[in-house]
Amino acid sequence: MATEIFNDGVHRCIRFDDLTGEGEVQSNQFLIIHEGKGALLDPGGSKIYSALVAEMTSFLPLSKLEYIILSHQDPDVGAGLNGYLLITDAVICFPEIWTRFIPAFCTKSFTEGRVISVPDKGMRLDLNGSPLMLIPAHFLHSSGNNQVYDPVSKTLFSGDLGTSLLPPDAQYQEVSDFEAHTQYMDPFHRRYMPSEKICQRWAAMVQSLDIERIAPQHGAMFTGQAMVSQFIEWVANLRCGVDLLLEQGVYPAL
């Protein structure tokens, strides 16, 4: 189902949240449209390609897709790239340290002149007159990782940070009870996020942004400044990754 999460008459953000199959990890894909031009965020793998294209065309002609923005190198982020390169003229935006992996996703000749390597410090894109900020979120959970901040809708598209793995009987699009929701975030974040220190650095960085919603690649969104603040504080205090593994003695004496 496609859901419009922002629309001011000129600028729109659409969320696609139910294209993955039964038994697979649920994922969200996001389309940002400004004055008739679009940017597609983390379009996903080949299994959802046809369904996503069909859904997208009701919002934007494929010829108007300018950017495909990949947050990192995981297959659920961009394994379906080949199809988009064939049917659109969109440019791929990919973290610089992962650009050599693009041929693993698609035919190398299709990418010639169509790749923007995003530097470690991030960069700005112009979407038909509207700015998009690609901001660094390295190691959260990929060693080269970008998030997208859209200052018009005040949305931070956070990739895997904020992921919640909701059971079938607890499906919802927006978090209403943060404390109850953490049970669906804890296992993923404590294993996939690397350390408390890098989480604290991210939290300090995004405090300067005017954020109305945080939209992760998996699970429910955090909407409203109070809920956003709760999530940022939760990340800043997260014990995770190597900190926990070392404490738990996971590495045995061989």
C-alpha positions in Angstrom: 0.0 0.0 0.0 1.3 3.5 -0.9 0.8 6.1 1.8 1.4 9.8 1.3 3.3 11.0 4.4 3.7 14.6 3.2 2.0 16.9 0.6 2.0 20.7 0.6 0.7 20.9 -3.0 4.2 21.2 -4.5 6.3 18.7 -2.5 5.3 15.1 -1.8 6.7 12.1 0.1 5.2 8.7 -0.5 5.9 5.5 1.4 5.5 2.0 0.0 5.5 -0.5 2.8 3.9 -3.8 1.8 5.7 -5.1 -1.3 7.8 -7.8 0.4 6.5 -11.3 0.4 5.3 -13.4 3.3 8.1 -14.6 5.5 10.5 -11.9 4.2 11.7 -8.9 6.2 9.3 -6.0 5.7 10.9 -3.0 4.0 9.9 0.5 3.1 10.6 2.3 -0.1 10.3 6.1 -0.3 9.6 8.4 -3.2 10.2 12.2 -2.9 8.6 14.4 -5.6 9.1 18.1 -6.1 7.5 20.0 -9.0 7.1 16.8 -11.0 10.6 15.4 -10.6 11.4 12.5 -8.3 14.0 10.7 -6.1 13.6 7.1 -5.1 15.2 6.0 -1.9 16.5 2.4 -1.3 14.3 0.7 -4.0 15.0 -2.8 -2.8 15.7 -6.1 -4.5 14.5 -7.6 -7.8 11.6 -9.4 -6.1 9.7 -6.2 -5.5 10.9 -4.4 -8.7 7.8 -4.9 -10.8 5.4 -4.2 -8.0 7.2 -1.0 -7.0 7.3 0.3 -10.6 3.6 -0.3 -10.9 2.9 1.6 -7.7 5.3 4.5 -8.5 3.7 5.2 -11.9 0.5 6.3 -10.3 2.5 9.1 -8.6 5.3 9.9 -11.1 6.1 9.1 -14.7 9.2 7.0 -14.8 10.8 9.5 -17.2 10.7 12.1 -14.4 12.7 10.0 -11.9 16.0 11.9 -11.5 17.8 10.1 -8.6 18.0 6.7 -7.1 19.6 7.1 -3.7 21.1 4.1 -2.0 22.0 4.4 1.7 24.4 1.4 1.6 25.4 -1.8 -0.1 22.9 -4.4 1.3 20.9 -6.4 -1.4 17.6 -5.3 0.2 18.6 -1.7 -0.6 19.5 -1.9 -4.3 19.7 -5.4 -5.8 16.9 -4.4 -8.2 19.0 -1.6 -9.8 19.3 -3.1 -13.2 15.6 -2.7 -14.0 15.6 1.0 -13.1 18.6 1.7 -15.2 16.9 0.2 -18.2 13.6 2.1 -18.0 14.6 5.4 -16.5 17.4 8.0 -17.0 17.9 8.3 -13.2 21.3 8.8 -11.7 22.5 6.5 -8.9 23.7 8.1 -5.7 25.9 5.7 -3.7 28.4 6.0 -0.9 31.8 6.5 -2.4 33.4 3.5 -0.6 30.8 1.1 -2.0 30.7 2.3 -5.7 33.0 -0.6 -6.7 30.1 -2.9 -5.6 27.6 -1.5 -8.1 28.6 -4.1 -10.8 27.4 -6.7 -8.3 23.9 -5.2 -8.6 23.7 -4.4 -12.3 25.3 -4.4 -15.7 28.4 -2.2 -15.5 27.9 -0.6 -18.9 24.4 0.7 -17.8 26.0 2.8 -15.1 28.4 4.8 -17.3 27.9 8.5 -16.6 25.1 7.7 -14.2 26.7 7.4 -10.8 27.3 10.1 -8.2 29.8 8.9 -5.6 28.7 10.4 -2.3 31.8 11.4 -0.2 32.2 10.5 3.4 31.2 13.9 4.6 27.9 13.8 2.6 26.6 16.2 0.0 23.6 18.1 -1.2 21.4 17.3 -4.2 19.1 19.6 -6.1 15.7 17.9 -6.9 14.2 20.4 -9.3 14.9 23.3 -7.1 14.4 21.5 -3.7 17.4 20.6 -1.7 18.1 17.1 -0.4 20.8 16.5 2.1 22.8 13.3 2.1 24.3 13.1 5.5 26.8 10.6 6.9 25.6 7.8 9.2 28.7 5.6 8.9 28.7 2.3 10.7 24.9 2.6 11.3 25.0 -0.2 10.3 27.3 0.0 7.2 30.8 1.3 7.2 29.8 3.6 4.4 26.2 4.8 5.0 24.1 7.8 4.1 20.8 9.1 5.4 18.6 11.5 3.5 17.3 14.7 5.1 14.5 16.4 3.3 14.2 20.0 4.7 10.9 20.7 3.1 9.0 17.8 4.7 11.4 17.9 7.6 11.8 14.1 7.2 15.0 12.2 8.0 15.0 9.0 6.0 17.3 7.0 8.4 17.9 3.7 6.5 18.5 0.8 8.9 18.7 3.1 12.0 15.3 2.9 13.6 14.4 -0.5 12.1 11.6 -2.3 13.9 10.8 -5.9 13.1 7.1 -5.9 13.8 5.1 -9.2 14.2 2.0 -9.7 12.0 -0.3 -8.9 14.9 1.4 -5.6 15.7 1.5 -3.9 12.3 1.3 -0.1 12.4 2.9 2.7 10.4 3.6 5.2 13.1 4.8 4.7 16.6 2.3 5.8 19.3 3.8 4.2 22.4 7.6 4.5 22.3 8.4 2.4 25.3 6.2 -0.5 24.0 7.8 -0.1 20.6 11.4 -0.6 21.8 10.9 -4.4 22.1 10.7 -4.5 18.3 13.9 -2.4 17.9 16.1 -3.8 20.6 17.3 -7.1 19.1 18.2 -5.6 15.7 20.0 -2.5 17.1 21.9 -4.2 19.8 23.5 -6.7 17.3 23.7 -4.6 14.1 24.7 -1.2 15.4 28.5 -1.2 16.2 29.0 0.7 19.4 27.6 3.2 21.9 30.1 5.8 20.9 29.1 6.0 17.2 25.5 6.1 18.2 26.2 9.1 20.4 28.0 10.9 17.6 25.0 10.4 15.3 22.6 11.7 17.9 24.7 14.8 18.5 24.9 15.5 14.7 21.1 15.3 14.0 20.2 17.4 17.0 20.8 20.4 14.8 18.2 19.4 12.2 14.6 20.4 12.3 13.0 16.9 12.1 9.3 16.3 12.1 9.5 12.6 11.3 12.1 9.8 11.1 11.4 7.2 8.5 13.5 4.0 8.6 13.8 1.4 5.9 12.0 -1.2 8.0 9.0 -0.9 10.3 7.2 2.1 11.7 8.0 5.8 11.5 8.5 8.3 14.4 6.3 11.3 13.9 6.2 14.5 15.8 9.0 16.3 17.5 8.4 14.7 20.9 8.6 11.2 19.4 11.6 12.1 17.3 13.4 13.4 20.4 12.6 10.2 22.3 14.1 8.1 19.5 17.3 10.2 19.3 17.7 10.0 23.0 17.2 6.2 22.8 19.9 5.9 20.2 22.3 8.1 22.2 22.0 5.7 25.2 22.1 2.5 23.2 24.4 -0.3 24.5 25.1 -2.3 21.4 27.5 -4.1 19.0 31.1 -4.7 20.1 30.4 -3.3 23.6 27.9 -6.0 24.3 29.8 -8.8 22.5 32.9 -8.2 24.5 31.0 -8.1 27.8 29.2 -11.3 27.0 32.3 -13.2 26.1 31.1 -14.3 22.7 34.6 -15.1 21.5 35.6 -18.4 23.1 39.1 -19.6 23.9 40.0 -22.0 21.0 
